[in-house]
């Protein structure tokens, strides 16, 4: 086991192993303090960052922070590593990688070519020595395009998820929230419902509602009910209209076991969803959600800091070519990300690391009511994520999820960001919005009649008991 040392002002700091160095170099956050792995002082953190900057990238490849023999995520990372893609940067230190990433000549094509050669630990390490503006600048250069019924991640585009949750899964309440979102021009990433009841029948009812709406009004969207992956497999076996399969994932085998999943189970779900052939512009059928602190909350972090664990979750996601990956930053609570500053930093880190690894990263910029954060923090974070080229953001009615009881971003926030930054929705969805008079060419909500307005009263008045439309 290699230890690492760094002297500052005649004081020598020693870090017992690689994971201790990575943890100490991490910008301050409450979760690492809770886990007992954080730097003891700001000076020690700087010492760790200086030491980390001089670390060869090859060390991060050759010294697994969680043993290969006991963790299938580690095995996935090392067995799938593309040494040919890694070759152009194989001689770099972490600090040299930062400089290379920020260089003008390191453009989108170069970043895409090297992505299979970058491991999560490399991405996490370099993020720890980058300023927020560095994370934004490099994240913006990374472009990852995926597709199902809409094409996501194209330059100059920002997509959104409609999240029409309801505390009792009432189809009428869900339908009203969906129509509200559509009338704001949202939903091109996914119409995704967190079900109050995780059962195949509840999932089928909600999926049928969305699919009836989609077909009736020829809306180019994809749907997802965010039930457990095993519930989705059962729904597929029953003939349900499943577009995307959802699952929360983490960066260690033990944390994934706490979610009731394995890599083999995810592969089974992907095969089942692809067998339905429901996509029109692509075959990316998986939707993953992650979040810093999930491995720690499951006591499955192995002494690794929460941001590095989060980056390792992206190796799991990358293996299954997802349509969407969503870091739900701030959702677990202030025990892991204490305030608006820590939430903002974590969001930018996650977006950067995911994009660098070749993933279509979105963000649920959110916070719980007992966190030291408010909607102004989220407004600022939204603009930063938009500037960083985030693939999609959340549209929650009123920015207040009435089922999950946390604060997020609203349909109105999506309109603000698109009009302010000159961003557009996915091309297929944009054409539908324009054709139905919902938005104009400047991404402003259009006034007047459109085909969807007439459906609002019908759908909010009631969906059939089986989830279909009257």
Secondary structure, DSSP 8 states (H G I E B T S, - for coil): ---EEEEETTEEEEESSHHHHHHHHS---HHHHHHT-S-SSHHHHHHHHHHHHTSBHHHHHHS-SS-TTT-HHHHHHHHT--HHHHGGGTT-BHHHHHHHHHSTTS-HHHHHHHGGG--HHHHHHHHHT--HHHHHHHHHH----EESSSEE--TTB-EEEE----TT--HHHHHHHHHHHHHTT--SSEEEE--SS-SHHHHHHHHHHHHHHHHHTT----EEE---HHHHHHHHHTT-----EEEE--SSHHHHHHTT--HHHHHHHHHHHHHT---SS----EEEEE-TTHHHHTT-STT--HHHHHHHHHHHHHTTT-SEEEEEET-S-TTTS-BHHHHHHHHHHHHHHHHHTT--EEEEE-B-TTSB--HHHHHHHHHHHHHTT-SEEEE-GGGEETTTTEE---HHHHHHHHHHHT-B--HHHHHHHHHTTSB-TTS-B--S--TTHHHHHHHHH-B-TTS-B-
